[in-house]
Amino acid sequence: MRVASGDNQVAAAGSTLALPLVVVIENGAGAPAKGVRVRFTVTRGAGRGSYLEDAVSVTRPDGTAITRLVLGGDADTTRVRATLAAFDGVEAEFTAVGTAAVVIASLSPADFKAGDTITISGSGFGSSLPTVRVGGQAAVVLPDASASRVRAIAPPCLVPGATTVRVQTGGASSSDAAATYRATRAAVTLAPFETVTIPAAQLSDCLSLAGSPGASYLLTAQFAAGTEAPVPVDWRLAAERSGGMLASIDAPRSDRARVRDRTAVQRAWEAKLRALERTISSQVIAEHRGGRPSAALREPPSVGSLRGFSVVASTDGSNFKPVTARLRYVGDHILVYTDTSTTIFTDTRLRDLARLMDRDLYAATVNAFGSEPDIDGDGRLTVLLSPVVNAMSKASECVQRGFVTGFFYGIDLLEREPNSNRAEIFYAFVPDSAGRWSCPHTEAEVIRTLQPTFMHELQHLISFNQHVLTRGGAIELPWLNEGLSHIAEEVGSKLFETRYPAPFGRGTTAQLFPDSAAPFIAPQMLNAYAYLYSTLEHSVTTYVGTGSLEERGASWLFLRWLGDQKGDAIFRRLVESPFTGIDNVERASGETFGALFGDFSIALFADSLPGLSRTAAPKRQRFITRNVRQLMAREAVISGFTQPFPLRTYQLGAGGSLRSTMPAGTMMHAIVSDSGRGGSLRLSFTSQGLAPLAPWTGAQVGIMRLPP
């Protein structure tokens, strides 16, 4: 083991080091050792708050193991030791020095109400505009900040009483400074694009919007929570002005976008695979505790050699068939076998597909999410192409509901299971133009479909390895697990978008994406369109059964926005974690889910508003790497939809209300305009019976003043 990079860094106390700590493990021959478990330990500085984002890492194909160090709050030295879990005495050490921290010396005033200007004095505030959080909520920071002083506007609707103020700059953060927040009923004036998110329990008692003739506001009623199964909650959003209420009207339910769902069979099979993984996770942990004992990789077999497999042959998992397969490709990261019962691809076609999977798709996926297990010690994934996979789907269902395309099977990770192949195996369908085994598939269709399927399913395998095998945690929750697998597909799209910038690699100059990216990005566009059509019904955080197209579109959009805000490295932090679901998101992002979900709901509307530049809205209220309105307009053309942007927005009259039902993880968008009659506008978000909404719902309202 040796240090590759990250040693001797200097950074502000309380910050995350700019570079990760990286060690390299090599075997006796000097080659990179993949799949070796490395433990990182803070040996000096833990008592002052230094900690590692990940205490356990598994080496990647290049032999590297990575973690990140967050320095404690004091200016001092921190040391970290890396050791091999299976070998004593093999170690490496890192040193980092923390410099003067972000320190709050005083607040003036320390007792304030919404709208008050707070002057924060101290040190280490940096040269750029810092972030100030009051009671966990982002405050508007005035532009006259310096390294020793910053002024911020106290946000509305915090819980009255003791609260905190914190300054964040770069990766560094101050400690919480104590303050007192006083309740007020003063009307709040928002500038265009200024945003607040208010818990429903506090909304009606604390917030009113100051009258401003011609002003319009976007309101997003949200349930920023998740439940195991959907639980509909009735709600009522009201905008009250003196002079009484208008009659409540129902927010109409959205018709589903007319989408042919040709992934239903694959999604149902995936759901069974995830359920199986939950069932066997404790057994897999017991069998593989301690990880692979040797850093030396087993030599792969020779091209042309035969191997027997036991292949699951039904979507209920009850039937297995023996398959004899020939090894036709040995790569750096994958082995490709084909079933000997039929001819599958010419040697040239197979080599081209295998090289793409081996050199491009595999590398991009593990770089984004981490390493897969290596229980057989050969340092490679096995790919098996067999018509047994084709036969798992009924030919009569293919046109309307689709078919099984490819998967990893958790049973193969068990040593003592009779049908286990004791290796990491990706099972894939094969060309069958005559429809001999099920519905017909051309070679071109199989090649096109297997690419995103491989990356999608590989993320699931990596997630199981990182959550369960490496850290002894639970399998990731379906919404986040599937959302990350759809991000994996997008990683494939970005690979080819980078390789073929416009206008290259496109059949026409009007194409947004190169031809090679289409199989990866097209499903995300369709799913996202279907979701935006029906945000009241379909949840980001709660899947119904296998996760509908709309729900997968929801989780992909949320994670895409999250990656734009926090950097795509957050996807790896979400996977390399013992935590799951909302808890995992909060720990990886350093924010509450309510704060994230509130701004995400606004970004869905505010991204690329017509007539304004892409950068008109603040970064937090838009997407960075994707122009959502442009993508949806293109999807409408491709799929024959009538609406170029399908997000439903409802008109809420001043003095009126909307009502409906929604499960956790959903949202509704409404626009309320000031007619110029004077007075302020008071909002409320309650049950339809006017009772407070239960805390478990995460009920809150996001508010953004729209530009004129």
C-alpha positions in Angstrom: 0.0 0.0 0.0 1.2 3.5 -0.8 -0.2 7.0 -0.7 -1.2 8.2 -4.2 -2.5 11.7 -3.4 -4.1 13.9 -0.8 -1.3 14.0 1.7 -0.1 17.3 3.4 -3.1 19.4 2.5 -3.8 22.7 4.2 -7.4 24.0 4.6 -9.6 26.0 6.8 -10.6 24.3 10.0 -14.1 22.9 9.8 -13.8 22.4 6.0 -13.7 19.3 3.8 -10.2 18.9 2.2 -10.2 19.9 -1.5 -8.6 16.6 -2.6 -9.6 13.1 -1.5 -7.2 10.9 0.4 -6.1 8.2 -2.0 -4.1 5.0 -1.5 -3.0 2.5 -4.1 -3.0 -1.3 -3.4 -0.8 -3.5 -5.6 -0.4 -7.2 -5.7 2.9 -9.1 -5.5 3.5 -8.6 -9.2 3.0 -4.8 -8.9 -0.3 -4.8 -10.6 -3.3 -2.9 -9.2 -5.4 -4.9 -6.8 -9.1 -4.5 -7.3 -11.8 -5.3 -4.6 -9.6 -5.0 -1.5 -11.2 -3.5 1.6 -9.3 -0.6 3.1 -10.0 1.0 6.5 -9.3 4.7 7.2 -9.0 5.9 10.8 -8.4 9.4 12.3 -5.5 8.8 14.6 -5.1 12.5 15.6 -7.8 15.2 15.6 -10.9 13.1 16.2 -11.4 14.7 19.6 -11.5 18.1 18.0 -14.1 17.1 15.5 -12.1 15.8 12.5 -13.9 12.9 10.8 -13.9 10.8 7.6 -16.8 10.8 5.2 -16.2 7.1 4.6 -14.2 4.9 7.0 -14.2 1.9 4.7 -13.4 1.9 1.0 -13.0 -0.9 -1.6 -10.3 -0.6 -4.2 -11.3 0.3 -7.7 -10.0 -1.4 -10.9 -6.9 0.9 -10.8 -6.2 -0.3 -7.2 -7.2 3.0 -5.6 -9.2 3.4 -2.4 -10.6 6.8 -1.6 -12.1 8.8 1.3 -12.6 12.4 2.2 -11.5 14.2 5.4 -13.5 16.9 7.2 -11.3 18.9 9.5 -12.3 19.7 13.0 -13.1 23.2 14.2 -9.6 24.0 15.6 -6.5 25.2 13.7 -4.4 22.0 14.3 -2.9 18.9 12.6 -5.0 15.9 11.8 -3.6 12.5 10.9 -5.3 9.6 9.1 -4.1 6.0 8.9 -5.1 3.6 6.1 -4.9 -0.2 6.8 -5.9 -3.3 5.0 -8.9 -5.0 6.7 -7.5 -8.5 6.0 -3.8 -7.9 6.8 -2.1 -6.5 9.8 0.9 -4.2 9.5 0.1 -2.9 5.9 -0.6 0.8 6.3 -0.2 4.3 5.0 -0.6 7.7 6.7 -1.9 11.1 5.7 -1.3 14.5 7.4 -3.5 17.6 7.1 -3.3 21.0 8.7 -6.3 23.1 9.6 -5.8 26.9 9.5 -7.9 29.6 11.1 -11.5 28.6 11.1 -14.6 30.4 10.2 -15.4 32.1 13.5 -18.5 34.2 14.6 -17.4 36.7 17.2 -20.6 38.6 17.6 -24.1 39.1 16.3 -25.8 42.5 16.2 -28.6 42.3 17.1 -28.6 38.8 18.7 -32.4 39.2 19.2 -34.2 39.7 15.9 -37.4 39.1 13.9 -38.1 38.4 10.2 -36.7 41.1 8.0 -34.2 42.5 10.5 -30.6 43.0 9.2 -28.2 40.9 11.3 -24.5 42.1 11.3 -22.2 39.1 11.9 -18.6 39.9 12.9 -15.8 37.4 13.0 -13.0 36.0 10.9 -12.5 33.6 8.0 -15.6 34.6 6.1 -13.7 34.4 2.8 -13.4 36.7 -0.2 -16.6 35.7 -1.9 -20.2 36.0 -0.7 -20.7 33.4 2.0 -23.9 31.5 2.9 -25.7 32.4 6.1 -28.2 30.1 7.7 -30.5 31.2 10.5 -32.3 28.4 12.3 -31.2 26.2 9.4 -32.9 28.4 6.8 -30.9 30.3 4.2 -30.9 34.0 4.7 -30.5 36.7 2.1 -26.9 37.9 2.3 -26.2 41.6 1.5 -23.4 42.2 -1.1 -21.1 44.3 1.2 -19.5 41.2 2.9 -15.9 41.1 3.8 -13.6 38.5 5.4 -14.6 39.8 8.9 -18.1 41.1 8.5 -21.3 39.9 6.7 -24.8 41.2 6.9 -27.9 39.0 6.3 -31.7 39.5 6.4 -33.4 37.3 9.0 -35.8 34.9 7.1 -39.5 34.7 8.0 -41.4 32.0 9.8 -38.7 30.4 12.0 -39.8 28.9 15.2 -39.8 31.7 17.8 -37.3 31.5 20.7 -33.8 30.2 20.8 -32.2 29.8 17.4 -28.8 29.7 15.7 -26.7 31.6 13.1 -24.1 29.9 11.0 -21.7 31.2 8.3 -20.5 28.8 5.5 -17.9 29.7 3.0 -16.5 27.1 0.5 -16.4 23.9 2.4 -15.9 25.5 5.8 -18.5 26.3 8.3 -18.6 28.2 11.6 -20.0 26.8 14.8 -23.6 27.8 15.6 -23.9 31.2 17.3 -26.8 31.5 19.7 -29.5 34.0 19.0 -33.2 34.6 19.7 -35.9 34.8 17.1 -39.0 36.8 17.8 -42.4 36.2 16.2 -43.9 38.9 14.0 -46.8 39.4 11.7 -45.2 42.0 9.6 -45.8 41.6 5.9 -42.8 40.3 3.9 -41.7 41.8 0.6 -39.8 39.4 -1.7 -37.7 40.6 -4.6 -38.1 38.8 -8.0 -36.7 35.3 -7.8 -36.4 35.5 -4.0 -37.5 32.3 -2.4 -38.7 31.1 1.0 -39.9 27.7 2.1 -42.2 27.7 5.2 -43.4 24.7 7.2 -47.2 24.4 7.0 -47.5 24.6 10.8 -46.0 28.1 10.9 -47.3 29.5 7.7 -50.7 31.0 8.6 -49.4 32.4 11.9 -46.3 34.2 10.7 -46.3 35.0 7.0 -48.1 37.5 4.9 -47.0 38.8 1.6 -46.9 42.6 1.3 -49.2 44.1 -1.3 -47.4 44.9 -4.6 -49.6 45.8 -7.6 -48.9 43.4 -10.5 -46.7 41.1 -8.4 -47.1 37.3 -9.0 -45.9 34.5 -6.8 -45.2 30.8 -7.4 -46.5 28.7 -4.6 -45.6 25.0 -4.3 -47.5 23.0 -1.7 -45.4 20.1 -0.8 -45.1 17.0 1.3 -41.3 16.7 1.9 -41.3 13.2 3.3 -41.3 9.6 2.4 -43.4 6.6 3.5 -43.1 2.9 2.8 -46.4 2.9 0.9 -48.4 5.9 -0.4 -50.8 7.4 2.2 -53.1 10.0 0.6 -53.4 13.2 2.6 -56.1 15.8 2.0 -55.0 19.4 2.0 -56.2 22.9 1.4 -54.0 25.8 0.2 -55.6 29.2 0.8 -54.6 32.8 -0.1 -56.7 35.1 2.2 -57.2 38.9 1.8 -59.4 41.1 4.0 -62.9 40.9 2.7 -63.5 37.2 3.1 -62.7 34.0 1.2 -63.9 32.8 -2.2 -65.2 29.3 -2.5 -62.6 26.5 -2.5 -62.1 24.7 -5.8 -60.5 21.3 -6.4 -57.1 21.1 -8.0 -58.0 18.9 -10.9 -56.3 15.5 -11.1 -53.9 15.2 -13.9 -54.5 12.7 -16.7 -51.5 10.5 -17.3 -49.4 11.4 -20.3 -50.3 8.8 -22.9 -47.1 6.8 -22.7 -46.6 3.2 -24.0 -44.9 1.5 -21.0 -42.6 -1.0 -22.6 -40.4 -1.4 -19.5 -43.1 -2.8 -17.2 -41.9 -6.4 -17.4 -38.3 -5.4 -16.7 -39.3 -3.1 -13.9 -41.4 -5.8 -12.2 -38.5 -8.2 -12.4 -36.2 -5.6 -11.0 -38.5 -5.1 -8.0 -38.4 -8.9 -7.3 -34.6 -8.7 -7.5 -34.4 -5.9 -5.0 -36.8 -7.8 -2.7 -34.6 -10.9 -3.0 -31.5 -8.8 -2.1 -33.3 -7.6 1.1 -34.1 -11.2 2.0 -30.5 -12.5 1.5 -28.5 -9.5 2.7 -27.8 -10.8 6.2 -26.7 -14.2 4.7 -24.4 -12.5 2.2 -22.8 -10.4 5.0 -22.2 -13.5 7.1 -20.6 -15.4 4.2 -18.3 -12.6 3.1 -17.4 -10.9 6.4 -13.8 -9.6 6.2 -13.8 -9.3 2.4 -11.6 -11.0 -0.1 -8.5 -12.2 1.9 -5.9 -11.8 -0.9 -4.8 -8.9 -3.0 -3.8 -11.3 -5.8 -6.3 -11.8 -8.6 -7.2 -15.2 -10.0 -6.1 -15.6 -13.6 -9.0 -15.5 -16.0 -9.8 -18.6 -18.2 -8.7 -18.7 -21.8 -10.9 -17.5 -24.7 -12.8 -20.5 -26.1 -13.1 -22.3 -22.8 -16.5 -23.6 -21.7 -18.3 -23.0 -18.4 -21.5 -24.3 -17.0 -24.1 -21.9 -15.4 -27.4 -22.2 -13.6 -29.6 -19.5 -15.0 -32.9 -18.3 -13.5 -35.5 -19.0 -16.1 -38.7 -17.5 -14.8 -39.7 -14.1 -13.4 -41.0 -15.7 -10.2 -37.4 -17.0 -9.5 -38.6 -20.6 -9.1 -37.2 -22.2 -12.2 -33.5 -22.6 -13.3 -32.0 -24.0 -16.4 -28.4 -25.3 -16.9 -26.5 -23.5 -19.6 -23.2 -24.3 -21.2 -21.4 -21.2 -22.5 -18.2 -20.4 -24.3 -15.8 -17.6 -23.3 -15.5 -15.2 -26.2 -13.9 -12.1 -24.7 -11.5 -11.4 -21.9 -11.1 -7.7 -21.0 -9.7 -5.7 -18.2 -13.0 -5.6 -16.4 -15.4 -8.1 -17.9 -15.6 -11.6 -19.3 -18.2 -12.3 -22.0 -19.7 -15.8 -22.4 -22.3 -16.8 -25.0 -24.7 -19.7 -24.7 -23.6 -22.6 -27.0 -27.1 -23.6 -27.8 -27.3 -20.9 -30.5 -25.2 -18.5 -32.6 -25.0 -15.1 -30.9 -23.3 -12.3 -32.8 -20.4 -12.5 -35.2 -17.0 -12.3 -33.5 -16.6 -8.7 -34.7 -20.0 -7.6 -33.4 -19.4 -9.2 -30.1 -15.9 -7.8 -29.7 -17.1 -4.3 -30.4 -20.0 -4.5 -27.9 -17.7 -6.2 -25.3 -15.0 -3.5 -25.7 -17.6 -0.8 -25.3 -18.9 -2.3 -22.1 -15.4 -3.1 -20.8 -13.5 0.1 -21.6 -16.3 2.8 -21.5 -19.5 1.8 -19.8 -18.0 -0.2 -16.9 -15.3 2.5 -16.2 -17.8 5.4 -16.3 -20.2 3.5 -13.9 -17.6 2.6 -11.2 -16.1 6.1 -11.4 -19.5 7.6 -10.7 -20.7 5.2 -8.0 -17.8 3.0 -6.6 -16.8 -0.6 -6.9 -18.8 -3.8 -7.2 -18.0 -6.9 -5.2 -15.4 -9.4 -6.4 -16.4 -12.6 -4.5 -14.7 -14.9 -7.0 -11.4 -13.0 -6.9 -10.9 -12.6 -10.6 -11.3 -8.8 -10.7 -13.9 -9.0 -13.5 -17.6 -9.1 -14.1 -19.0 -12.0 -16.1 -21.5 -11.2 -18.9 -23.6 -14.2 -20.0 -25.7 -13.8 -23.2 -28.3 -16.5 -23.3 -31.8 -17.1 -24.9 -32.9 -18.3 -21.5 -33.3 -14.6 -20.6 -35.4 -14.0 -23.7 -37.7 -16.9 -22.7 -38.4 -15.2 -19.3 -40.9 -12.9 -21.1 -44.1 -13.8 -22.8 -44.2 -13.0 -26.5 -47.8 -11.8 -26.1 -46.7 -9.1 -23.6 -43.8 -7.6 -25.5 -45.6 -5.0 -27.5 -47.5 -3.4 -24.6 -45.4 -4.3 -21.5 -42.0 -5.1 -22.8 -39.5 -7.8 -21.8 -36.6 -8.7 -19.6 -33.4 -7.3 -21.1 -30.7 -7.9 -18.5 -29.9 -8.2 -14.7 -27.6 -9.2 -11.9 -29.0 -12.0 -9.7 -28.3 -11.7 -6.0 -28.3 -15.5 -5.4 -24.9 -15.6 -7.2 -23.3 -13.8 -4.3 -24.1 -16.8 -2.0 -21.6 -19.6 -1.6 -23.9 -22.3 -0.3 -27.0 -21.7 -2.5 -27.4 -24.6 -4.9 -28.2 -22.4 -7.9 -25.5 -19.8 -7.2 -22.8 -19.3 -9.8 -20.6 -17.7 -7.1 -19.6 -14.8 -9.3 -20.9 -11.3 -10.3 -22.8 -12.1 -13.5 -24.8 -9.9 -15.8 -27.4 -12.0 -17.6 -28.5 -10.5 -21.0 -31.0 -11.3 -23.7 -29.8 -12.1 -27.3 -30.8 -11.4 -30.9 -33.7 -13.5 -32.1 -35.1 -12.1 -35.3 -37.3 -15.1 -35.9 -38.9 -15.0 -32.4 -37.8 -18.5 -31.6 -37.7 -18.0 -27.8 -40.1 -15.1 -27.3 -40.7 -11.8 -29.1 -38.3 -11.1 -32.0 -35.2 -8.9 -31.4 -32.7 -7.7 -34.0 -29.0 -7.4 -33.4 -29.2 -3.7 -33.5 -32.0 -3.6 -30.9 -30.1 -5.8 -28.5 -26.9 -3.8 -28.9 -28.7 -0.5 -28.4 -30.7 -1.8 -25.4 -28.0 -3.6 -23.5 -25.8 -0.5 -23.1 -28.0 1.5 -20.7 -29.3 -1.7 -19.1 -25.8 -2.8 -18.2 -25.0 0.6 -16.5 -28.4 0.7 -14.8 -28.0 -2.8 -13.3 -24.4 -2.4 -12.5 -25.3 0.6 -10.2 -27.7 -1.8 -8.4 -24.8 -4.3 -7.9 -22.5 -1.6 -6.7 -25.1 -0.2 -4.3 -25.6 -3.6 -2.8 -21.9 -4.1 -2.4 -21.3 -0.7 -0.8 -24.4 -0.6 1.5 -24.5 -4.2 2.5 -21.3 -6.1 1.9 -18.8 -3.3 2.6 -20.6 -1.5 5.4 -23.1 -4.0 6.8 -26.0 -1.7 6.3 -29.4 -2.1 4.7 -30.1 -2.2 0.9 -31.0 1.3 -0.4 -34.7 2.3 -0.5 -36.3 1.7 -4.0 -36.8 5.4 -4.9 -33.2 6.3 -4.3 -31.8 3.0 -5.6 -33.7 3.3 -8.9 -33.1 7.0 -9.2 -29.4 6.4 -9.0 -29.6 3.7 -11.6 -31.3 6.2 -13.9 -28.5 8.6 -13.1 -26.2 5.8 -14.2 -28.0 5.7 -17.6 -27.5 9.5 -17.9 -23.8 9.0 -17.1 -23.7 6.9 -20.3 -25.3 9.7 -22.2 -22.8 12.2 -20.9 -20.0 9.9 -22.0 -21.1 10.2 -25.6 -22.2 13.8 -25.4 -18.6 14.6 -24.4 -17.2 12.4 -27.1 -19.4 13.9 -29.8 -20.1 17.6 -29.2 -22.6 19.2 -31.5 -22.8 18.9 -34.5 -20.8 15.7 -34.6 -22.3 12.2 -34.3 -25.8 13.4 -35.2 -28.1 12.4 -38.0 -29.4 15.9 -38.3 -28.2 19.3 -37.0 -31.5 19.6 -35.0 -30.6 16.8 -32.7 -29.9 17.8 -29.1 -27.9 14.6 -28.5 -25.6 12.4 -30.6 -27.1 9.2 -31.9 -24.9 7.1 -29.5 -26.4 9.0 -26.4 -30.0 8.4 -27.4 -30.5 5.0 -25.7 -29.3 6.4 -22.4 -31.0 9.8 -22.3 -34.3 9.1 -24.1 -35.9 7.1 -21.3 -35.0 9.9 -18.8 -36.7 12.5 -21.0 -39.9 10.4 -21.4 -40.1 9.5 -17.7 -39.5 13.1 -16.7 -42.2 14.3 -19.1 -44.7 11.8 -17.7 -43.9 12.9 -14.1 -44.2 16.6 -14.7 -47.6 15.9 -16.1 -48.8 14.6 -12.8 -46.7 15.9 -9.8 -49.7 15.6 -7.5 -50.1 11.9 -7.9 -46.6 10.6 -8.3 -44.0 10.8 -5.6 -40.2 11.4 -5.6 -39.8 9.4 -2.4 -42.5 6.7 -2.3 -42.8 4.1 -5.0 -45.9 2.2 -5.8 -44.8 -1.4 -6.4 -42.1 -1.5 -9.0 -41.9 2.3 -9.4 -43.8 3.7 -12.4 -42.3 5.7 -15.2 -43.5 8.8 -13.5 -41.9 7.9 -10.2 -38.6 7.1 -11.9 -38.8 10.4 -13.8 -39.4 12.1 -10.4 -36.4 10.6 -8.7 -34.1 11.2 -11.7 -35.1 14.8 -11.9 -34.5 15.3 -8.1 -31.1 13.6 -8.2 -30.1 15.5 -11.4 -31.0 18.8 -9.6 -29.2 17.6 -6.5 -26.1 16.8 -8.5 -26.2 20.2 -10.1 -26.3 21.9 -6.7 -23.7 19.7 -4.9 -21.6 18.3 -7.7 -21.9 14.8 -9.3 -19.6 13.4 -6.6 -22.6 13.3 -4.3 -23.9 10.3 -6.2 -20.9 8.3 -5.1 -21.4 9.5 -1.5 -25.0 8.3 -1.6 -23.9 4.9 -2.8 -20.8 4.5 -0.5 -22.9 4.8 2.6 -24.5 2.7 5.3 -27.5 5.0 5.3 -30.6 4.9 3.2 -33.4 7.1 1.8 -33.9 10.6 3.1 -31.4 10.1 5.9 -28.8 9.3 3.3 -29.6 12.4 1.2 -29.4 14.7 4.2 -26.1 13.3 5.4 -24.5 13.4 1.9 -25.8 16.9 1.2 -25.4 18.5 4.6 -28.9 19.9 4.4 -32.4 19.0 5.6 -34.6 17.2 3.0 -37.2 19.9 3.5 -34.8 22.6 2.3 -33.7 20.6 -0.7 -37.2 19.5 -1.7 -38.5 23.0 -1.3 -36.0 24.5 -3.7 -36.2 21.5 -6.1 -40.0 22.0 -6.4 -39.4 25.6 -7.4 -36.6 24.8 -9.8 -38.9 22.5 -11.8 -40.9 25.6 -12.7 -38.2 28.3 -12.7 -35.7 26.6 -14.9 -35.3 28.4 -18.2 -38.4 30.6 -17.9 -39.6 31.7 -21.3 -38.2 35.1 -22.4 -35.4 35.1 -19.8 -31.8 33.9 -19.9 -30.9 30.5 -18.5 -29.0 32.3 -15.7 -31.8 34.7 -14.7 -32.9 32.5 -11.8 -30.4 31.8 -9.1 -28.5 28.5 -9.4 -30.4 27.0 -6.5 -33.8 27.6 -8.3 -32.8 25.9 -11.6 -30.9 23.1 -13.2 -27.4 23.6 -14.3 -26.4 20.8 -16.7 -29.9 20.2 -18.3 -32.3 22.7 -19.8 -35.5 21.1 -18.6 -37.9 23.1 -20.7 -35.9 22.5 -23.8 -35.8 18.7 -23.1 -39.5 18.5 -22.5 -40.3 20.5 -25.6 -38.2 18.1 -27.6 -39.8 15.1 -25.9 -43.2 16.5 -26.8 -42.2 16.6 -30.5 -40.7 13.1 -30.4 -43.6 11.4 -28.7 -46.4 13.5 -30.2 -47.5 15.2 -27.0 -49.4 18.4 -27.3 -47.8 20.4 -24.4 -44.2 21.5 -24.8 -43.9 21.9 -21.1 -46.2 19.6 -19.1 -45.8 20.9 -15.5 -49.3 21.7 -14.3 -49.7 25.1 -12.6 -53.0 26.2 -11.1 -54.3 29.7 -10.7 -55.1 30.6 -7.1 -57.1 33.8 -6.8 -56.3 36.2 -4.0 -59.1 35.4 -1.5 -59.5 31.8 -2.8 -58.2 28.3 -2.1 -57.2 25.0 -3.8 -57.8 21.6 -2.3 -56.8 18.0 -3.2 -55.1 14.9 -1.9 -51.4 13.9 -2.3 -49.1 11.2 -0.8 -45.7 12.0 0.7 -43.0 13.2 -1.7 -45.4 15.1 -4.0 -46.1 18.8 -4.8 -48.5 21.1 -6.5 -47.7 24.4 -8.3 -50.0 27.4 -8.2 -49.6 31.0 -9.2 -51.3 33.8 -7.2 -51.2 37.4 -8.5 -51.8 40.7 -6.7 -54.7 42.4 -8.4 -53.7 45.8 -7.0 -56.6 46.1 -4.5 -54.2 46.8 -1.6 -53.5 45.0 1.6 -51.4 42.0 2.3 -51.9 38.3 1.4 -52.0 35.7 4.1 -51.4 32.0 3.2 -52.4 28.8 4.9 -51.7 25.1 4.2 -54.0 22.9 6.2 -56.2 19.8 6.0 -59.5 20.4 4.1 -61.1 20.5 7.6 -58.7 23.3 8.5 -56.9 21.2 11.0 -53.1 21.3 11.1 -51.3 18.8 8.8 -49.5 16.0 10.6 -45.8 16.5 11.1 -44.9 13.2 9.4 -46.2 14.6 6.1 -43.4 17.2 5.9 -46.0 19.7 4.8 -44.5 23.0 3.6 -45.0 25.7 1.1 -42.3 27.1 -1.2 -42.8 30.7 -2.3 -41.0 32.5 -5.1 -41.8 36.0 -6.4 -41.9 35.7 -10.2 -40.1 38.2 -12.4 -42.2 40.9 -14.1 
